Amino acid sequence: MSDRASAPRLRVATPRDDSRTPARSQPSEEVPAKVRTKALRAFYGKTEVLHGIDLAILAREVTAVIGPSGCGKSTFVRSLNRMHEVVPGARVSGTVLLDDEDIYAVGVDPVAVRRRVGMVFQKPNPFPTLSIRDNVLAGLLLNGVARNDADGLVEQALRKAALWDEVKDRLSNAGTSLSGGQQQRLCIARALALEPEVLLMDEPCSALDPIATARVEELIHELRQTYAIVIVTHNMQQAARVANRTAFFYMGELVECDRTEVVFTRPKERRTEDYITGRFG
């Protein structure tokens, strides 16, 4: 917990009532945001599911996104690497800046965005017909990226995902031959092989047992030294364990975002306190 205590302090939204004015999360001037959303709105057809989200994601920190089911958490993270628009009829408005570049600007290649902003999904999804080795390389192959040092890249990615020692002697085995927790770490390795700058994790432990969950959480602690990480979780204990900052979403709004220890012990909003204490959600 000491690394959280020494992390840079953030400016947070000033106290407000329960009106529908969107909350804002701004980094301090000396810590630039890796990703910043401005007035981000997301739609499925005519239904608006995100209402003007202003949120800053800092480099080398973990930001947890919490809130009840259906509040827009997954839609938010899918908007950060243009996965949301893959859904027929889905669209966004507003701005998503990655190092001050608008990823939704005209002419920006969504594939290039997804190389820089990797994603790990709720359920482990290794390609069933591919070996462990080829699963790691799958993202590169799908993006048409050739690497002369493929074996070195596989080892590097698996080491980053804390999986190398467990699979180095059976790289030719199917990715689906691994346990659930190993499969999830394999999917993390696949994302890391693309050398992203941001890693999105949409409930990465929801399908895992407690032991596998602990391994993934340990991995998140290691990876945050290099990457900006956003993790969606229903598990508030998990958010408290792994996140530097926590953002609480409710009914498509960002209610508040602050240092994790502040959100869980001294929330500024009554809705946040009610959710954390189990009064709803």
Backbone hydrogen bonds in HBPLUS format (Angstrom, degrees):
<---DONOR---> <-ACCEPTOR-->    atom                        ^
c    i                          cat <-CA-CA->   ^        H-A-AA   ^      H-
h    n   atom  resd res      DA  || num        DHA   H-A  angle D-A-AA Bond
n    s   type  num  typ     dist DA aas  dist angle  dist       angle   num
A0004-ARG N   A0001-MET O   3.13 MM   3  5.43 129.4  2.40 102.6 115.0     1
A0005-ALA N   A0001-MET O   3.30 MM   4  6.68 154.9  2.37 146.4 153.1     2
A0006-SER N   A0002-SER O   3.15 MM   4  6.44 141.8  2.30 144.7 154.1     3
A0007-ALA N   A0004-ARG O   3.11 MM   3  5.13 154.6  2.18 102.4 110.3     4
A0023-ALA N   A0254-LEU O   3.26 MM 231  5.62 148.4  2.37 161.8 166.1     5
A0025-SER N   A0054-ASP O   3.25 MM  29  6.32 135.7  2.46 121.1 133.4     6
A0031-VAL N   A0028-SER O   3.04 MM   3  5.43 159.3  2.08 113.9 120.6     7
A0034-LYS N   A0057-ILE O   2.76 MM  23  5.75 144.1  1.88 148.4 159.8     8
A0099-ASP N   A0034-LYS O   3.00 MM  65  5.42 156.1  2.06 146.4 153.4     9
A0035-VAL N   A0057-ILE O   3.11 MM  22  4.98 163.7  2.14 140.1 144.4    10
A0057-ILE N   A0035-VAL O   2.72 MM  22  4.98 173.7  1.73 159.7 159.6    11
A0036-ARG N   A0097-LEU O   2.93 MM  61  5.07 151.0  2.02 139.8 147.4    12
A0097-LEU N   A0036-ARG O   2.75 MM  61  5.07 175.4  1.76 157.2 156.9    13
A0037-THR N   A0055-LEU O   2.88 MM  18  5.26 164.6  1.90 151.4 156.2    14
A0055-LEU N   A0037-THR O   3.21 MM  18  5.26 140.3  2.38 121.1 131.7    15
A0038-LYS N   A0095-THR O   2.86 MM  57  5.04 160.1  1.90 145.2 148.3    16
A0095-THR N   A0038-LYS O   2.98 MM  57  5.04 162.1  2.01 148.9 153.4    17
A0040-LEU N   A0053-ILE O   3.14 MM  13  4.72 171.5  2.15 124.1 121.9    18
A0053-ILE N   A0040-LEU O   2.84 MM  13  4.72 160.2  1.88 126.6 127.2    19
A0041-ARG N   A0093-SER O   2.94 MM  52  5.17 166.8  1.96 140.6 142.6    20
A0093-SER N   A0041-ARG O   2.84 MM  52  5.17 152.2  1.92 145.5 149.8    21
A0042-ALA N   A0050-LEU O   3.37 MM   8  4.91 146.0  2.49 113.0 119.0    22
A0049-VAL N   A0042-ALA O   2.79 MM   7  5.62 159.0  1.83 150.0 157.2    23
A0050-LEU N   A0042-ALA O   3.39 MM   8  4.91 150.3  2.49 132.5 129.5    24
A0043-PHE N   A0091-ARG O   2.86 MM  48  5.35 161.6  1.89 163.8 162.8    25
A0091-ARG N   A0043-PHE O   3.14 MM  48  5.35 153.8  2.21 135.4 140.1    26
A0044-TYR N   A0047-THR O   2.89 MM   3  5.24 155.3  1.95 150.4 157.6    27
A0047-THR N   A0044-TYR O   3.08 MM   3  5.24 153.4  2.16 131.7 127.6    28
A0045-GLY N   A0089-GLY O   2.91 MM  44  4.94 159.6  1.95 127.2 129.4    29
A0051-HIS N   A0252-GLY O   2.87 MM 201  5.58 165.5  1.89 151.2 146.9    30
A0229-ILE N   A0061-GLU O   2.97 MM 168  6.22 177.0  1.97 162.3 162.6    31
A0244-ASN N   A0062-VAL O   2.84 MM 182  5.28 143.9  1.97 132.7 143.4    32
A0245-ARG N   A0062-VAL O   3.13 MM 183  6.53 165.6  2.15 158.3 161.8    33
A0063-THR N   A0229-ILE O   2.82 MM 166  6.21 162.4  1.85 156.2 160.8    34
A0231-ILE N   A0063-THR O   2.94 MM 168  6.28 158.0  1.99 148.1 154.8    35
A0064-ALA N   A0245-ARG O   2.86 MM 181  6.29 164.6  1.89 154.5 154.1    36
A0247-ALA N   A0064-ALA O   2.74 MM 183  6.12 164.5  1.76 166.1 170.8    37
A0065-VAL N   A0231-ILE O   2.85 MM 166  6.12 156.0  1.91 148.6 151.3    38
A0233-THR N   A0065-VAL O   3.22 MM 168  6.39 163.2  2.25 156.0 156.8    39
A0066-ILE N   A0247-ALA O   2.90 MM 181  6.22 166.0  1.92 165.4 170.2    40
A0249-PHE N   A0066-ILE O   2.88 MM 183  6.18 171.6  1.89 162.4 163.4    41
A0071-CYS N   A0068-PRO O   3.29 MM   3  5.87 136.5  2.50 144.3 140.6    42
A0252-GLY N   A0071-CYS O   2.90 MM 181  5.01 137.8  2.08 120.8 127.4    43
A0076-PHE N   A0072-GLY O   2.90 MM   4  5.98 152.0  1.98 145.2 152.6    44
A0077-VAL N   A0073-LYS O   3.17 MM   4  6.60 164.0  2.20 155.1 156.7    45
A0078-ARG N   A0074-SER O   2.94 MM   4  6.08 159.4  1.98 151.4 157.8    46
A0079-SER N   A0075-THR O   2.99 MM   4  6.13 127.6  2.27 138.9 151.7    47
A0079-SER N   A0076-PHE O   3.04 MM   3  5.16 136.9  2.23  98.7 111.3    48
A0080-LEU N   A0077-VAL O   3.04 MM   3  5.21 146.9  2.16 101.6 111.6    49
A0083-MET N   A0078-ARG O   2.84 MM   5  4.86 134.9  2.05 159.0 162.2    50
A0084-HIS N   A0078-ARG O   3.02 MM   6  4.97 144.2  2.15 121.0 116.7    51
A0086-VAL N   A0083-MET O   3.09 MM   3  5.44 157.5  2.14 109.9 117.0    52
A0087-VAL N   A0084-HIS O   3.18 MM   3  6.00 158.1  2.23 121.5 125.7    53
A0090-ALA N   A0087-VAL O   3.01 MM   3  5.44 161.3  2.05 139.7 139.6    54
A0103-ILE N   A0096-VAL O   2.99 MM   7  6.00 159.2  2.03 173.5 177.8    55
A0098-LEU N   A0101-GLU O   2.80 MM   3  5.10 162.8  1.83 141.4 143.8    56
A0101-GLU N   A0098-LEU O   3.04 MM   3  5.10 156.2  2.10 105.0 112.7    57
A0105-ALA N   A0102-ASP O   3.19 MM   3  5.37 165.4  2.22 111.5 113.0    58
A0108-VAL N   A0105-ALA O   3.16 MM   3  5.76 163.7  2.19 138.3 138.2    59
A0112-ALA N   A0109-ASP O   3.08 MM   3  5.31 119.8  2.46 103.0 117.0    60
A0113-VAL N   A0109-ASP O   3.12 MM   4  6.50 151.2  2.20 149.2 157.8    61
A0114-ARG N   A0110-PRO O   2.97 MM   4  6.26 156.6  2.03 149.8 155.1    62
A0115-ARG N   A0111-VAL O   3.10 MM   4  6.41 129.3  2.37 139.4 152.2    63
A0115-ARG N   A0112-ALA O   3.29 MM   3  5.18 137.0  2.49  92.1 103.7    64
A0116-ARG N   A0112-ALA O   3.34 MM   4  6.65 145.8  2.47 140.4 148.1    65
A0116-ARG N   A0113-VAL O   3.03 MM   3  5.28 125.1  2.34 100.8 114.6    66
A0117-VAL N   A0113-VAL O   2.85 MM   4  6.07 139.2  2.02 146.3 159.5    67
A0197-GLU N   A0116-ARG O   2.75 MM  81  5.30 165.9  1.77 135.7 138.6    68
A0198-VAL N   A0116-ARG O   3.09 MM  82  6.44 154.7  2.16 157.4 163.1    69
A0118-GLY N   A0198-VAL O   2.89 MM  80  6.20 135.2  2.10 172.5 158.4    70
A0200-LEU N   A0118-GLY O   2.82 MM  82  6.04 165.9  1.84 142.9 147.7    71
A0120-VAL N   A0200-LEU O   2.78 MM  80  6.14 148.4  1.87 152.6 163.2    72
A0202-ASP N   A0120-VAL O   2.95 MM  82  6.32 165.4  1.98 171.1 171.0    73
A0130-LEU N   A0127-PHE O   3.16 MM   3  5.56 164.5  2.19 115.9 120.6    74
A0175-GLY N   A0130-LEU O   3.09 MM  45  6.37 164.2  2.12 156.1 152.1    75
A0135-ASN N   A0131-SER O   2.82 MM   4  5.97 143.4  1.95 147.3 157.6    76
A0132-ILE N   A0173-ASN O   2.75 MM  41  5.99 137.1  1.93 170.3 173.4    77
A0136-VAL N   A0132-ILE O   3.23 MM   4  6.54 153.1  2.31 148.2 153.5    78
A0133-ARG N   A0171-LEU O   3.06 MM  38  5.18 164.4  2.09 146.5 142.7    79
A0137-LEU N   A0133-ARG O   3.27 MM   4  6.64 148.7  2.38 141.9 150.5    80
A0138-ALA N   A0134-ASP O   2.90 MM   4  5.78 112.6  2.36 135.7 151.4    81
A0138-ALA N   A0135-ASN O   3.25 MM   3  4.99 150.5  2.35  94.7 103.4    82
A0140-LEU N   A0137-LEU O   3.07 MM   3  5.44 116.9  2.49 107.3 122.0    83
A0141-LEU N   A0137-LEU O   3.00 MM   4  6.27 161.7  2.04 158.1 164.0    84
A0142-LEU N   A0138-ALA O   2.85 MM   4  6.05 162.6  1.88 156.5 160.8    85
A0143-ASN N   A0139-GLY O   3.06 MM   4  6.18 137.1  2.25 137.4 148.5    86
A0143-ASN N   A0140-LEU O   3.18 MM   3  5.09 127.2  2.47  92.0 105.9    87
A0145-VAL N   A0140-LEU O   2.84 MM   5  5.00 170.0  1.85 152.5 150.0    88
A0144-GLY N   A0141-LEU O   3.08 MM   3  5.02 158.6  2.13 101.1 107.4    89
A0153-LEU N   A0149-ASP O   2.93 MM   4  6.20 153.7  2.00 155.4 164.0    90
A0154-VAL N   A0150-ALA O   2.90 MM   4  6.16 156.4  1.96 152.5 158.4    91
A0155-GLU N   A0151-ASP O   3.08 MM   4  6.32 165.3  2.10 148.4 151.6    92
A0156-GLN N   A0152-GLY O   2.93 MM   4  6.10 162.0  1.96 146.1 151.7    93
A0157-ALA N   A0153-LEU O   2.88 MM   4  6.06 166.7  1.90 154.3 157.3    94
A0158-LEU N   A0154-VAL O   2.95 MM   4  6.09 163.2  1.98 152.0 157.0    95
A0159-ARG N   A0155-GLU O   2.87 MM   4  6.00 150.2  1.96 148.9 157.1    96
A0160-LYS N   A0156-GLN O   2.97 MM   4  6.23 158.0  2.02 147.5 153.5    97
A0161-ALA N   A0157-ALA O   3.02 MM   4  6.25 141.2  2.17 139.4 150.1    98
A0163-LEU N   A0158-LEU O   2.82 MM   5  5.12 173.0  1.83 159.5 158.2    99
A0164-TRP N   A0158-LEU O   3.23 MM   6  4.78 136.9  2.43 108.5 105.9   100
A0162-ALA N   A0159-ARG O   2.96 MM   3  4.91 160.9  2.00 107.4 110.6   101
A0166-GLU N   A0163-LEU O   3.07 MM   3  5.44 133.9  2.29 108.4 121.0   102
A0167-VAL N   A0163-LEU O   3.24 MM   4  6.45 133.1  2.47 150.5 163.5   103
A0167-VAL N   A0164-TRP O   3.14 MM   3  5.43 140.7  2.30 105.6 116.1   104
A0168-LYS N   A0164-TRP O   2.87 MM   4  5.37 135.3  2.07 165.1 165.6   105
A0170-ARG N   A0167-VAL O   2.91 MM   3  5.36 168.5  1.92 124.6 127.1   106
A0173-ASN N   A0170-ARG O   3.07 MM   3  5.49 162.3  2.10 112.9 118.6   107
A0177-SER N   A0174-ALA O   2.98 MM   3  5.37 162.6  2.01 112.4 117.6   108
A0178-LEU N   A0175-GLY O   3.39 MM   3  6.03 170.2  2.41 115.2 117.7   109
A0183-GLN N   A0179-SER O   2.78 MM   4  6.01 155.1  1.84 155.0 162.8   110
A0184-GLN N   A0180-GLY O   3.04 MM   4  6.33 151.4  2.12 145.3 152.3   111
A0185-ARG N   A0181-GLY O   3.09 MM   4  6.39 157.2  2.14 144.3 150.3   112
A0186-LEU N   A0182-GLN O   2.78 MM   4  6.05 142.2  1.93 144.8 156.6   113
A0187-CYS N   A0183-GLN O   2.93 MM   4  6.25 149.3  2.02 144.6 152.2   114
A0188-ILE N   A0184-GLN O   2.95 MM   4  6.30 144.7  2.08 142.1 152.4   115
A0189-ALA N   A0185-ARG O   2.84 MM   4  6.12 152.3  1.92 142.3 149.8   116
A0190-ARG N   A0186-LEU O   2.86 MM   4  6.18 150.8  1.95 145.8 154.0   117
A0191-ALA N   A0187-CYS O   3.07 MM   4  6.35 151.3  2.15 140.7 147.5   118
A0192-LEU N   A0188-ILE O   2.88 MM   4  6.17 156.2  1.94 149.8 157.0   119
A0193-ALA N   A0189-ALA O   2.90 MM   4  6.06 138.3  2.08 146.8 157.0   120
A0194-LEU N   A0191-ALA O   3.29 MM   3  5.80 151.9  2.37 108.8 115.9   121
A0195-GLU N   A0192-LEU O   2.84 MM   3  5.18 159.8  1.88 115.2 120.4   122
A0228-ALA N   A0197-GLU O   3.40 MM  31  6.72 171.1  2.41 150.6 151.5   123
A0199-LEU N   A0228-ALA O   2.85 MM  29  6.28 159.8  1.89 160.9 167.2   124
A0230-VAL N   A0199-LEU O   3.00 MM  31  6.44 157.4  2.05 153.3 158.4   125
A0201-MET N   A0230-VAL O   2.75 MM  29  6.06 155.0  1.81 166.0 171.0   126
A0232-VAL N   A0201-MET O   2.77 MM  31  6.22 160.3  1.81 163.0 169.7   127
A0203-GLU N   A0232-VAL O   2.84 MM  29  5.11 137.8  2.02 128.1 137.0   128
A0206-SER N   A0203-GLU O   3.36 MM   3  5.59 170.6  2.37 112.9 115.7   129
A0208-LEU N   A0205-CYS O   3.06 MM   3  5.12 167.1  2.08 113.1 115.8   130
A0213-THR N   A0209-ASP O   2.83 MM   4  6.01 156.3  1.89 158.3 166.4   131
A0214-ALA N   A0210-PRO O   2.98 MM   4  6.14 154.4  2.05 143.0 148.6   132
A0215-ARG N   A0211-ILE O   3.17 MM   4  6.52 150.5  2.26 144.5 152.1   133
A0216-VAL N   A0212-ALA O   3.06 MM   4  6.39 158.7  2.11 150.4 155.4   134
A0217-GLU N   A0213-THR O   2.90 MM   4  6.17 157.8  1.95 152.3 159.0   135
A0218-GLU N   A0214-ALA O   2.93 MM   4  6.13 155.3  1.99 146.3 152.6   136
A0219-LEU N   A0215-ARG O   2.99 MM   4  6.24 151.5  2.07 142.5 150.6   137
A0220-ILE N   A0216-VAL O   2.90 MM   4  6.23 150.2  1.99 147.6 155.6   138
A0221-HIS N   A0217-GLU O   3.08 MM   4  6.41 155.0  2.14 147.9 153.5   139
A0222-GLU N   A0218-GLU O   3.20 MM   4  6.56 148.2  2.30 142.8 150.9   140
A0222-GLU N   A0219-LEU O   3.06 MM   3  5.10 118.5  2.45  95.7 110.7   141
A0223-LEU N   A0219-LEU O   2.85 MM   4  6.11 164.0  1.87 158.4 162.8   142
A0224-ARG N   A0220-ILE O   3.03 MM   4  6.06 147.7  2.14 149.6 155.6   143
A0225-GLN N   A0222-GLU O   3.26 MM   3  5.92 163.8  2.29 114.5 119.4   144
A0226-THR N   A0223-LEU O   2.91 MM   3  5.61 163.4  1.94 121.8 127.2   145
A0227-TYR N   A0223-LEU O   2.95 MM   4  6.06 167.0  1.97 157.1 161.5   146
A0238-GLN N   A0235-ASN O   3.05 MM   3  5.23 121.3  2.41  98.3 112.8   147
A0239-ALA N   A0235-ASN O   3.08 MM   4  6.51 155.6  2.14 149.7 156.4   148
A0240-ALA N   A0236-MET O   2.97 MM   4  6.20 157.7  2.03 144.8 150.5   149
A0241-ARG N   A0237-GLN O   2.98 MM   4  6.22 141.1  2.14 139.3 149.9   150
A0241-ARG N   A0238-GLN O   3.04 MM   3  4.99 121.1  2.41  93.2 108.5   151
A0242-VAL N   A0238-GLN O   2.97 MM   4  6.17 157.9  2.02 160.0 164.0   152
A0243-ALA N   A0239-ALA O   3.01 MM   4  5.36 158.7  2.06 144.4 148.6   153
A0260-THR N   A0244-ASN O   2.99 MM  16  5.68 167.4  2.00 129.3 129.5   154
A0246-THR N   A0258-ASP O   3.02 MM  12  5.93 159.8  2.06 171.8 176.2   155
A0258-ASP N   A0246-THR O   3.27 MM  12  5.93 152.5  2.35 148.1 150.3   156
A0248-PHE N   A0256-GLU O   2.90 MM   8  5.61 169.3  1.91 172.6 175.0   157
A0255-VAL N   A0248-PHE O   2.84 MM   7  5.66 150.6  1.92 159.8 169.7   158
A0250-TYR N   A0253-GLU O   2.91 MM   3  5.29 153.5  1.98 143.3 152.1   159
A0253-GLU N   A0250-TYR O   3.01 MM   3  5.29 160.7  2.05 112.8 119.1   160
A0262-VAL N   A0259-ARG O   2.95 MM   3  5.31 127.6  2.23 106.7 120.9   161
A0263-VAL N   A0259-ARG O   3.02 MM   4  6.37 162.5  2.05 160.7 165.7   162
A0264-PHE N   A0260-THR O   3.04 MM   4  6.22 160.1  2.08 154.9 159.7   163
A0265-THR N   A0261-GLU O   3.10 MM   4  5.94 129.5  2.37 130.0 141.0   164
A0266-ARG N   A0262-VAL O   2.64 MM   4  4.96 153.4  1.70 138.4 147.1   165
A0273-GLU N   A0269-GLU O   3.16 MM   4  6.54 164.4  2.19 152.2 155.7   166
A0274-ASP N   A0270-ARG O   2.85 MM   4  6.08 159.9  1.89 154.1 159.9   167
A0275-TYR N   A0271-ARG O   3.03 MM   4  6.19 154.9  2.09 143.3 149.5   168
A0276-ILE N   A0272-THR O   2.94 MM   4  6.14 171.5  1.95 159.4 161.5   169
A0277-THR N   A0273-GLU O   2.96 MM   4  6.01 153.8  2.03 147.5 154.3   170
A0279-ARG N   A0274-ASP O   2.73 MM   5  4.94 146.3  1.84 161.5 160.1   171
A0278-GLY N   A0275-TYR O   3.10 MM   3  5.16 159.0  2.15 103.8 109.9   172
